[in-house]
Amino acid sequence: MTSAAELERMMKLQDVILKAMAKKISWMEAAEMAGVTDRTMRRMRERYQEFGYNGLFDQRRGKRSMHRVPMETAEEVVRLYREVYFDLNMRHFHEKLRDEHQIHLSYTWVQQALQGAGLVAKRCKRGPHRRRRPRRPLAGMLLHIDGSKHRWLNNDHWYDLIVILDDATSEIYYAQLVEEESTRTVMAGLREVIETKGLFCALYSDRGSHFFVTTKAGEKVDKHRLTQVGRALKELGVQMIPAYSPQARGRSERSFGTWQGRLPQELRLAQVSTVEGANHFLRDHYIARFNGQFTVPAQEKATAFRRTSRTDLNWIFTVQTERVVAKDNMVAIGDRTWQIDKTRFRSSLAGSTVTIHEHLDETVSIRYGPHVVGRYSSTGESLVGAKTPKRRGKGESMETGENQKQVSTASHTPLEISPSARDSHFPTAPAAASISKTKAQANAKAKPKTKVAA
């Protein structure tokens, strides 16, 4: 039975063809009015001339397509998405069908099937065209760091995912879930990348307060006032580049779009529900799988990473604060206080300026110049008995108790000298006395006599 829409289409085609046959419009104009190509319009004209009005019907009616998907397969696809993969994006679901269930269908068919079933909304119209910034030619020339707040564990709690990726290859070097992106969590990621890959040339980030100091919102950053992260990277010779719009960080933003569309679903399928489990899953499984699928080769095979010779990363990646020691040898930050014990090189540090280092493991060290005058646990307890590294070269600290070994003041064992050697080099007592007497007489003869006035 022919539908009303089909009859309306046929009537429109007949009117267009008749006008073209009557030379009122050209066949090119007829094709444009019908919304078909020139070739299709010529075929319609031939069918109309041969079969009349019936030739305008769709010739595929009543025929079974050779590419038709079996009903059982279509029902299985819809069931899998509705019951198992309901929170996967289209591309991710298409990959699961192929890899996990051996259902080999085109991406377009799967998309149209789910959209037709009302399980997936149709895409919105794309925004304005933007030109993508070219990648750096070498790995290690530019690294992106950013955090994305999302419900990564499929519950009501929001976590930050900190990701560090390479601009040249999009390879993920670090990815961890944290409660909140901060100075400490950013430092932990940067230190791990430097220890595993080496020093890189530049770091591209947003203008967060732990990266840059911005005097007024929306204006340029103050490059002369360094944050803790800026100070650490300056010591290592790494350039920091601020981004002034989300579009400028398009590479990392697109990467986070992929993370948000895949990681929560992978964590759910792996039955991971804690931050610790998620971080283990990322380190042991998912980062390598992600890099294997989305990493692209760099334009050049060389690398811009270089191994660092610095052995004081534990001191560089710390939150450093200067304080003046009180008269009772106490230093404080807010409501936290630390008692500095007596040192051997100085009786009291009262009035001196010291630097408080808050390490990433939440321990605290206090330095006076190159000397470490105190180590404390996260609860403020002194770690006097803890084993500390001694100075080994440039950049290392000198501990308070270093070089304090007592030197023995006892007399040394006298050297045994043979009598012959002693007599030849050191004359005996009588001989020494005669020599002294002879020298005295010679000196008396050589001395001129003094005349005494009458």
C-alpha positions in Angstrom: 0.0 0.0 0.0 1.4 3.4 -1.0 1.7 5.9 1.7 0.5 9.5 1.4 4.1 10.8 1.5 5.1 8.5 -1.3 2.1 9.6 -3.5 3.0 13.3 -2.8 6.6 12.6 -3.9 5.4 10.9 -7.1 3.1 13.7 -7.9 5.9 16.2 -7.5 8.2 14.2 -9.6 5.6 13.9 -12.4 5.0 17.6 -12.4 8.7 18.3 -12.6 9.2 15.8 -15.4 6.3 17.0 -17.4 7.5 20.6 -17.1 10.9 19.5 -18.3 9.4 17.5 -21.2 7.4 20.6 -22.1 10.6 22.6 -22.2 9.4 25.0 -19.5 12.4 24.1 -17.4 15.7 22.4 -18.2 16.5 18.9 -17.0 19.2 20.4 -14.8 16.6 22.6 -13.1 14.3 19.6 -12.8 17.0 17.6 -11.0 17.6 20.4 -8.7 13.9 20.9 -7.9 13.5 17.1 -7.2 16.6 17.0 -5.1 18.4 14.4 -7.1 21.4 14.2 -9.4 21.4 14.6 -13.1 22.0 10.9 -13.6 19.0 10.0 -11.4 16.8 12.5 -13.2 17.7 10.9 -16.6 16.7 7.4 -15.2 13.4 8.8 -13.9 12.7 10.3 -17.3 13.4 7.0 -19.1 11.2 5.1 -16.6 8.4 7.6 -17.0 8.6 7.3 -20.8 8.6 3.5 -20.6 6.2 2.7 -17.7 4.3 6.0 -17.3 3.2 7.1 -13.8 4.0 3.7 -12.2 7.7 4.1 -13.2 8.1 6.8 -10.7 7.6 4.5 -7.7 10.8 3.5 -5.7 12.2 0.5 -7.5 13.5 -1.0 -4.2 10.0 -1.6 -2.9 9.4 -5.2 -2.1 13.0 -6.2 -2.5 15.1 -7.5 0.4 18.5 -5.8 0.7 21.5 -8.1 0.4 23.1 -6.0 3.2 20.1 -6.4 5.5 21.1 -7.2 9.2 19.3 -10.2 10.7 16.6 -9.3 13.2 18.3 -11.4 15.9 21.6 -9.4 15.5 19.7 -6.1 15.7 17.9 -7.1 18.8 21.1 -8.3 20.4 22.8 -4.9 19.7 19.9 -3.0 21.2 19.8 -5.3 24.2 23.5 -5.0 24.9 23.4 -1.2 24.8 20.3 -1.0 27.0 21.4 -3.5 29.6 25.2 -3.6 29.7 26.7 -0.6 27.8 24.1 2.0 28.5 26.7 4.7 29.5 29.2 4.2 26.7 29.6 6.6 23.8 28.9 5.5 20.3 32.5 4.8 19.3 33.3 3.0 22.5 30.2 0.8 22.2 31.0 0.0 18.5 34.5 -1.2 19.6 33.0 -3.3 22.4 30.6 -5.0 19.9 33.6 -5.8 17.7 36.1 -6.9 20.3 34.0 -8.4 23.0 31.0 -9.9 21.1 32.4 -10.4 17.6 29.5 -8.4 16.1 30.9 -6.8 13.0 28.6 -4.0 11.9 29.4 -0.6 10.4 29.5 2.4 12.8 26.8 4.2 10.8 24.4 1.2 11.1 24.9 1.0 14.9 24.4 4.7 15.3 21.3 4.8 13.2 19.9 1.8 15.0 20.4 3.2 18.4 19.1 6.6 17.4 16.0 5.0 15.8 15.4 3.0 19.0 15.5 6.3 21.0 18.5 5.1 23.0 20.9 7.7 21.7 20.1 11.4 20.9 21.1 12.8 17.6 24.2 15.0 17.5 23.9 18.7 17.6 25.1 20.9 14.8 28.9 21.4 15.0 30.3 24.8 16.0 32.5 27.1 13.9 35.5 25.7 12.2 38.8 26.2 14.0 42.3 25.5 12.8 44.3 23.0 14.9 47.7 24.0 16.2 50.4 21.8 14.7 52.1 19.3 17.0 55.7 19.7 18.3 58.0 17.6 16.2 59.8 15.9 19.1 58.6 14.1 22.2 59.5 16.0 25.3 59.4 19.5 23.8 56.0 20.4 25.2 53.9 18.6 27.8 50.2 19.4 28.7 49.0 19.1 32.3 45.4 19.6 33.3 42.8 18.3 35.7 39.2 17.3 35.0 36.5 17.2 37.7 34.0 14.4 37.0 32.1 11.6 38.6 34.7 9.1 37.6 33.6 6.3 40.1 29.9 6.4 38.9 28.7 7.8 42.2 27.8 11.2 43.6 31.4 12.0 44.6 33.4 14.3 42.3 37.1 13.7 41.8 39.9 15.4 39.8 41.7 13.4 37.2 45.2 14.9 36.7 46.7 13.9 33.3 50.1 14.8 31.8 50.4 14.1 28.1 52.9 14.8 25.3 52.0 17.3 22.6 54.0 15.5 19.9 52.4 12.0 20.4 49.5 12.4 22.8 51.1 9.7 24.9 49.9 9.7 28.5 52.8 9.9 31.0 50.8 10.3 34.2 47.1 9.9 35.1 45.8 9.8 38.7 42.6 10.4 40.5 42.8 12.9 43.5 40.4 14.6 45.8 41.3 18.0 44.3 43.9 19.4 42.0 46.4 21.3 44.1 50.1 22.3 44.4 51.0 19.0 46.0 49.1 16.7 43.6 50.5 18.6 40.6 54.1 18.4 42.0 53.6 14.6 42.5 52.8 14.1 38.9 55.6 16.3 37.6 58.1 14.6 39.8 57.1 11.2 38.6 57.3 12.2 35.0 60.8 13.7 35.5 62.0 10.5 37.4 60.7 8.1 34.7 61.1 10.0 31.5 63.5 12.9 32.2 63.5 16.6 32.0 61.3 18.2 29.3 61.5 21.6 27.7 58.1 23.3 28.4 54.9 22.8 30.3 51.5 24.0 29.0 48.8 24.6 31.5 45.8 26.7 32.5 46.2 29.8 34.7 45.3 28.0 37.9 46.5 29.6 41.2 49.0 26.7 41.7 50.6 27.4 38.3 50.6 31.2 38.0 49.9 34.4 39.8 47.2 36.5 38.1 46.8 40.0 39.5 43.4 40.6 38.0 41.0 38.0 36.5 41.3 37.7 32.8 44.6 39.6 32.5 48.0 38.2 31.8 49.9 36.3 34.5 52.7 37.9 36.5 55.8 36.0 35.4 57.9 37.7 38.1 55.9 36.3 41.0 56.4 32.5 41.1 54.2 29.9 42.7 55.6 26.8 44.3 55.2 24.9 41.1 56.8 27.8 39.1 59.7 28.0 41.5 60.4 24.2 41.2 60.3 24.2 37.4 62.5 27.3 37.2 65.1 25.5 39.3 65.0 22.6 36.8 65.1 24.9 33.8 61.6 24.0 32.5 59.6 26.8 30.8 56.0 27.3 31.8 53.5 28.5 29.2 50.0 29.8 30.3 46.9 29.2 28.2 44.4 32.0 27.9 41.4 30.1 26.6 40.1 26.5 26.6 40.5 26.4 22.9 44.2 27.0 23.3 44.4 23.8 25.2 42.4 21.9 22.6 44.6 18.9 22.6 44.2 18.2 26.3 40.5 19.2 26.2 39.8 16.6 23.5 41.8 14.0 25.4 39.6 14.6 28.5 36.5 14.2 26.3 37.8 10.7 25.5 38.6 10.0 29.2 35.2 11.1 30.4 33.5 8.9 27.7 35.5 5.8 28.5 37.1 5.7 32.0 33.9 5.6 34.2 32.5 2.8 32.1 35.8 0.8 32.2 35.9 1.2 36.0 32.3 0.0 36.3 33.0 -3.0 34.1 36.1 -3.8 36.1 34.1 -3.4 39.4 36.4 -0.7 40.7 34.7 1.6 43.3 37.6 3.3 45.3 40.2 5.9 44.4 43.0 3.5 45.4 41.7 0.8 43.2 41.1 3.2 40.3 44.7 4.5 40.5 46.0 0.9 40.5 43.8 0.1 37.5 45.2 3.2 35.7 48.8 2.4 36.4 48.7 -1.4 35.8 46.2 -1.6 32.9 44.4 1.4 31.4 47.2 3.9 30.6 49.1 1.4 28.5 45.8 0.4 26.7 44.9 4.0 26.2 48.3 4.8 24.8 48.3 1.8 22.5 45.0 3.0 20.9 45.4 6.8 20.8 49.1 7.5 20.7 50.4 8.8 17.3 54.0 8.7 16.1 56.1 11.9 16.4 57.3 13.7 13.3 60.9 13.0 14.2 62.3 10.0 15.9 64.7 11.8 18.3 63.6 12.9 21.8 63.9 16.1 23.7 63.8 14.4 27.1 67.1 14.4 29.0 68.1 12.6 32.1 68.5 14.9 35.1 71.7 14.8 37.2 69.9 16.4 40.1 69.6 14.2 43.1 67.7 16.7 45.2 64.2 16.3 43.7 62.9 15.6 47.1 63.9 19.1 48.1 62.9 20.9 44.9 59.3 19.5 44.9 58.4 20.8 48.3 56.2 23.6 49.6 58.8 26.1 50.9 58.1 28.8 53.4 60.6 31.2 55.1 60.1 31.9 58.8 62.1 33.7 61.5 62.9 31.6 64.5 61.4 32.8 67.7 63.4 33.3 70.9 62.3 29.9 72.2 63.7 28.3 69.0 60.2 27.7 67.7 58.9 28.2 64.1 55.2 28.2 63.1 53.0 28.2 60.0 49.4 29.0 61.1 48.5 26.8 64.0 51.4 24.4 63.3 54.6 24.7 65.3 58.0 23.0 65.4 60.6 23.0 68.0 64.2 23.3 66.7 66.7 21.3 68.9 70.1 22.6 69.8 72.7 22.3 67.0 76.4 21.7 67.4 77.5 24.5 65.0 75.4 27.2 66.8 74.0 27.3 70.3 70.7 29.0 69.3 69.0 29.9 66.0 66.7 32.6 67.6 66.3 35.5 65.2 67.6 33.5 62.2 65.6 33.0 59.0 65.0 29.3 58.2 63.2 27.6 55.3 60.4 25.1 56.1 60.1 22.4 53.5 56.8 20.5 53.4 57.5 17.3 51.5 55.0 15.4 49.3 54.9 12.6 51.9 53.6 15.2 54.4 56.8 15.1 56.4 58.5 18.5 57.2 62.1 19.5 57.2 63.7 22.8 58.4 66.9 24.1 56.8 69.2 26.9 57.9 71.3 27.5 54.8 72.7 24.1 53.8 72.1 22.6 57.3 69.0 20.6 58.1 68.2 21.6 61.6 65.0 19.5 62.1 62.9 16.7 60.6 59.3 16.1 61.6 56.5 13.7 60.9 53.1 14.7 59.5 51.9 15.0 63.1 54.7 17.3 64.2 56.8 14.7 66.0 60.6 15.0 65.7 62.4 12.5 63.6 65.8 12.9 65.2 66.6 9.2 65.0 65.6 8.9 61.3 68.4 8.2 58.9 69.0 11.2 56.6 71.1 11.5 53.5 74.4 13.3 53.9 75.8 15.8 51.6 77.1 14.2 48.4 77.5 17.2 46.1 75.8 20.2 44.6 72.3 20.7 45.8 72.5 18.3 48.8 71.9 19.4 52.3 74.3 19.2 55.3 72.7 17.5 58.2 73.0 18.9 61.7 75.0 16.0 63.1 77.3 15.7 60.1 81.0 15.8 60.6 80.6 15.7 64.4 82.7 12.6 65.1 84.9 13.1 68.1 88.6 13.4 67.3 90.9 11.5 69.7 93.3 13.7 71.7 95.5 10.9 73.0 99.2 10.9 72.2 100.3 8.8 69.2 102.6 5.8 69.6 106.2 7.1 69.3 108.1 6.0 66.3 111.0 3.5 66.9 114.3 4.9 65.6 117.5 2.8 65.4 120.5 4.0 67.5 122.7 4.4 64.5 120.2 6.6 62.7 119.6 8.6 65.9 123.3 9.2 66.4 123.9 10.2 62.8 121.0 12.7 62.7 120.6 13.7 66.4 124.0 13.9 68.4 124.2 12.7 72.0 124.0 15.1 74.9 127.8 15.5 75.6 128.5 16.0 72.0 125.7 18.6 71.7 127.1 20.5 74.7 130.6 20.7 73.2 129.2 21.9 69.9 127.3 24.6 71.7 130.4 25.7 73.6 132.5 25.9 70.5 129.9 28.0 68.7 129.8 30.4 71.7 133.6 30.9 71.7 133.6 31.6 68.0 130.9 34.2 68.4 132.8 35.9 71.2 136.0 36.2 69.1 134.1 37.7 66.2 132.4 40.3 68.3 134.4 43.7 68.2 135.6 45.2 71.5 133.9 48.4 72.7 136.0 51.3 73.9 135.0 52.9 77.2 135.4 56.6 77.4 137.7 57.9 80.2 
